[in-house]
Amino acid sequence: MSFRLFAIGLTASFGLAWLSVVVVPFFKLHTPTPVRFQEGIDEQEGIYFPKRAGRVVNGAAVYAENGCYQCHTQVIRPTYAGMDLARPDVGGLSPKVNPEGIDSRRESNVFDYSGLDFAMIGSTRIGPDLMNLVPRVEARIREQAKADEEGDLADGEVAGRARDYLYKHLYDPRLFPQLIGWSSCPSMKFLFEKREIKGQPSNDALDVPVKDGWEVVPGDRADALVSYLLSLEHDDPVPATMDYAPPAPAGDSQG
Amino acid sequence: MSAPSDSFSDVRLRSEIDRSLRHPVMFFFTSGAAWLAVAILLGIISSAKVHSPGFLDSCPWMTYGRVFPAHETALIYGWGCQAAFGMIIWLMSRLSRQPCRNAGTILMAGHVWNFALSLGVIGILAGGGTGMPWMDMPAFAWIPLLLAYIAITIWSMVQFKVRPEGHTYISQWYLMAALIWFPWFFGSAHLLVHGFSGSPLGAAGVNAWFHSAMLLLFFAPVGIGMAYYLIPKVTGRPVYNYALSLIGFWSLAIIVPWAGMQKLTGTPIPNFLPYLGAFAAILFAIPAAVAGINLLKTAASDTETVNLSPTLRFTVWGLVFLLCLGAASLVLNSPGVMKVTQFTIAGYGYDMLGIYGFFSFIAFGAIYFIVPRITRREWLSRRLIKWHFFVSIYAVMAIVVVTLFGALMQGVAQETTYDSLWYNAASTVFPYAVLTTIAWCFLLISNFFFFCHLTLMWLRLGRRSSHPTLLVHGHPDSPHGPEGDIDNTGTASAH
């Protein structure tokens, strides 16, 4: 075999694969075509518009820098690829835990990652999946409130408590008794500032054990990260044409 | 290859080649070994954090999400790539039968590589990581790394192009393939993810493909190519079956570039990508098995030498790990298993099997072969080599078995405990993490032996002897060539 032929062979075998699985899909995935809700099938009308709120981009950068993706994934796989949808609070909320009584679980779609530069799918689930972190945390807070006989909380109150929970969890996960003994989530104390209280205590101060006269307040990067985490809510209804595994009727658990 | 009449000039040519490459090759091997030590230390820290999250908790630089990518980066780019560079430039010169005329440039580029890499690893630890596995270094690092790569290896391509008429060795096919593919996938993957924003899933796909290409299209061909040189060379036997090696090579070239996206199974990328990726990754078993069996058959023709020679012992075990890697590809990427192990520590176990089991063992074998030739000194101590070998092999096997088995347990827990809380799935990992930490500690010990030994050789404190260091007392027939000649005059054929 001549060198020429050899080099052509190497280039062709590699180049074909490179073009068809790397370059073309990369640019094809750049701008996904919007999907329309269909009258009669979907409950809504118009074009599906993914929700995005908060400091998504720089919060995602903090998420990446501190390697959260090493233990947390961000994808809800269809049932052929895994049992994510079978968990009651990972792919959305099952009727059992959803205060609205509906099944909001759905698999991830291409719009769930819009606005980011890199989809942090992750590789290992040492911690839970974060695609629907917010609904899960809020459901737990409502559950806890019920157990404490506080009655039904207003949405704003739940959102505030979820926010506080995330700050405290970032500061030190082992401040929560239910996580002690199994959670190996690192504490991110370096995203916070411990300072002496001068005058009025800060409104943002965390409810964490600290010396008298001192307080812990989140730094910029903690704010960005929590803002990003609060955007992790991907259980809104999508057009039926995109919902490949529609939820089972209420009360019937999937899988 | 050499007729008896010109065997003297042949020896001279070879020792000239060795002399010309002395500095860059030793630089790559020693700095690679130093990076390996760094990688192992970071590996111990990160693995310890999985079961004891309070360990080194107060230091932001040591948070798990930074230490772990720094550990992988140091292992891949610090140790793996540099060991590969040393092997590529030396072997290509030897097989193209020309001394290297650009050792100074290569050495300088090697320093650039180390400098950019150090900044990259510090960048990760300081909180500048990109969040993309195996491409974790901050965006500034990839261009100097790519340029340094080109300055290091372009001469090997030139040497291959202008080599004297004659046979092209199997090793050269593999090296040429790695030389062409690496800048291609490294450059294009980094350019796509850093240069074009707004395609989050596309970037994740490119990253998954890069991860696979790095292991299977760079480390695999370099390791296999080196083994195709070492085994026939040291045993003095021809390769078992030439046709098989052709099949092995072209199946690698045709199948493996399609692999990688199976890591994204279940994500909303076009469905054919993960399917094709899984299919190609499963078929990686073919090139792995063909090369592994072909070479092990060659080695099996002379088991006594395999036992005596440190080079062969490491290389043969590297090939055994290559067979395991092929088998692991086959099993882990089959649909039934994939859904269980996709998001478990299996990915890490597979990577370690490839990098530390297969590639590093062949690299150790190559280093035990090359260093005495370029320093013109023999290894000091057979005991150090033996310790390095035994501690490494048990520790690597432990890491691989523990992570793959642990991954299975973890995956089964994830897939079956879905009506209970997450900790049932999460806590299954911890015992395996403890075992992994212990195994990394043993690897640190074994690498300590290796690094000290290599440093002594680098300082030219090796034995001034013409008797190669073998793993036995008294060696009547040296497998490295007739006695009294450090630069072997033995069979030089690599086919």
Contacts between the chains, C-beta under 8 A, distances in Angstrom:
chain1	res1	chain2	res2	distance
A	1	B	168	7.8
A	3	B	160	8.0
A	3	B	161	7.2
A	3	B	168	7.8
A	6	B	168	7.8
A	6	B	173	7.1
A	6	B	176	7.3
A	7	B	176	7.8
A	7	B	180	7.5
A	9	B	250	7.5
A	9	B	253	6.9
A	10	B	176	7.1
A	10	B	177	5.6
A	10	B	180	5.6
A	10	B	181	7.6
A	10	B	253	6.0
A	11	B	180	7.2
A	13	B	250	7.8
A	13	B	253	4.5
A	13	B	254	4.7
A	13	B	257	6.6
A	14	B	180	7.6
A	14	B	181	5.7
A	14	B	184	6.7
A	14	B	217	7.7
A	14	B	253	6.9
A	14	B	257	4.8
A	16	B	257	7.8
A	17	B	257	3.5
A	17	B	258	4.6
A	18	B	184	7.1
A	18	B	185	7.3
A	18	B	188	7.0
A	18	B	257	6.4
A	21	B	205	7.8
A	21	B	209	6.4
A	21	B	257	8.0
A	21	B	258	6.0
A	21	B	260	7.4
A	21	B	261	6.2
A	21	B	273	5.9
A	21	B	276	6.3
A	21	B	277	7.3
A	22	B	188	7.0
A	22	B	189	7.5
A	22	B	192	7.4
A	22	B	205	7.4
A	22	B	206	5.8
A	22	B	209	5.5
A	23	B	188	7.4
A	23	B	192	7.5
A	25	B	202	6.2
A	25	B	205	6.0
A	25	B	269	6.8
A	25	B	270	6.2
A	25	B	273	6.1
A	26	B	192	5.5
A	26	B	196	7.5
A	26	B	199	5.7
A	26	B	202	3.7
A	26	B	203	7.3
A	26	B	205	6.8
A	26	B	206	5.7
A	27	B	196	7.9
A	27	B	199	7.0
A	27	B	202	7.1
A	28	B	202	7.5
A	28	B	270	7.5
A	29	B	199	5.1
A	29	B	201	4.9
A	29	B	202	3.9
A	29	B	205	7.4
A	29	B	269	6.6
A	29	B	270	8.0
A	30	B	196	7.6
A	30	B	198	5.9
A	30	B	199	4.3
A	30	B	202	6.4
A	31	B	198	7.7
A	60	B	131	7.9
A	61	B	131	7.9
A	63	B	131	6.9
A	64	B	129	6.3
A	64	B	130	6.1
A	64	B	131	2.5
A	64	B	132	7.8
A	65	B	65	8.0
A	65	B	66	7.6
A	65	B	127	4.6
A	65	B	128	6.4
A	65	B	129	5.3
A	65	B	131	7.0
A	66	B	63	6.1
A	66	B	65	4.6
A	66	B	66	6.6
A	66	B	127	6.7
A	67	B	63	7.3
A	67	B	64	6.6
A	67	B	65	2.0
A	67	B	66	5.5
A	67	B	68	6.2
A	67	B	69	5.8
A	67	B	129	6.4
A	67	B	131	7.3
A	68	B	65	5.8
A	69	B	65	7.6
A	69	B	131	5.5
A	69	B	133	7.8
A	70	B	64	6.7
A	70	B	65	5.2
A	70	B	68	5.2
A	70	B	69	7.2
A	71	B	64	7.6
A	71	B	65	7.7
A	73	B	343	5.4
A	75	B	266	6.3
A	75	B	267	5.0
A	77	B	265	7.2
A	77	B	266	2.9
A	77	B	267	7.4
A	77	B	339	7.8
A	77	B	342	7.8
A	78	B	266	5.9
A	80	B	266	7.8
A	80	B	339	7.6
A	81	B	265	5.0
A	81	B	266	3.3
A	81	B	338	7.7
A	81	B	339	5.4
A	81	B	342	7.2
A	82	B	266	5.9
A	82	B	339	4.8
A	82	B	342	6.5
A	82	B	343	7.7
A	82	B	414	7.9
A	82	B	415	6.8
A	83	B	339	7.8
A	83	B	414	7.4
A	83	B	415	4.8
A	83	B	416	7.8
A	83	B	418	5.3
A	84	B	266	7.9
A	86	B	418	4.3
A	86	B	419	7.8
A	87	B	418	4.6
A	87	B	419	7.7
A	88	B	418	7.9
A	88	B	419	7.0
A	107	B	266	7.7
A	107	B	268	7.8
A	108	B	267	6.6
A	108	B	268	5.6
A	109	B	268	4.9
A	110	B	201	6.2
A	110	B	268	4.4
A	110	B	269	7.8
A	112	B	268	7.4
A	113	B	200	4.1
A	113	B	201	5.7
A	114	B	200	7.3
A	115	B	200	8.0
A	116	B	200	4.2
A	117	B	193	8.0
A	117	B	197	4.7
A	117	B	198	6.9
A	117	B	200	6.2
A	117	B	203	6.6
A	118	B	130	7.4
A	118	B	131	6.3
A	118	B	132	6.1
A	118	B	193	6.7
A	118	B	200	5.6
A	118	B	203	4.7
A	118	B	204	6.3
A	118	B	207	7.5
A	119	B	200	4.0
A	119	B	201	4.9
A	119	B	203	6.9
A	119	B	204	4.2
A	119	B	267	7.3
A	120	B	131	5.7
A	120	B	204	7.7
A	121	B	204	5.2
A	121	B	263	7.9
A	121	B	264	6.1
A	121	B	267	5.6
A	122	B	343	7.0
A	123	B	133	5.9
A	123	B	263	6.9
A	123	B	343	6.8
A	123	B	347	5.2
A	124	B	343	5.8
A	124	B	344	6.3
A	124	B	345	5.9
A	124	B	347	6.7
A	124	B	348	7.2
A	125	B	343	4.2
A	125	B	344	7.1
A	125	B	410	7.9
A	125	B	414	6.2
A	125	B	425	7.2
A	125	B	426	7.8
A	126	B	50	6.7
A	126	B	345	7.9
A	126	B	426	6.1
A	126	B	429	5.9
A	127	B	422	7.8
A	127	B	426	6.8
A	128	B	422	4.5
A	128	B	426	7.6
A	173	B	53	7.7
A	174	B	53	7.5
A	174	B	54	7.9
A	182	B	423	4.2
A	182	B	426	5.9
A	182	B	427	4.4
A	182	B	430	7.8
A	183	B	53	7.4
A	183	B	423	7.4
A	183	B	426	7.3
A	184	B	49	7.0
A	184	B	50	5.5
A	184	B	51	6.7
A	184	B	52	7.9
A	184	B	53	4.4
A	184	B	64	7.9
A	184	B	426	7.8
A	184	B	430	7.5
A	185	B	53	6.6
A	186	B	49	6.7
A	186	B	53	5.7
A	186	B	57	7.1
A	186	B	63	4.9
A	186	B	64	4.8
A	186	B	65	6.8
A	187	B	53	7.4
A	187	B	57	6.0
A	188	B	63	6.9
A	189	B	57	7.7
A	189	B	58	7.0
A	190	B	59	8.0
A	190	B	60	3.6
A	190	B	63	7.5
A	253	B	419	7.4
A	255	B	418	6.8
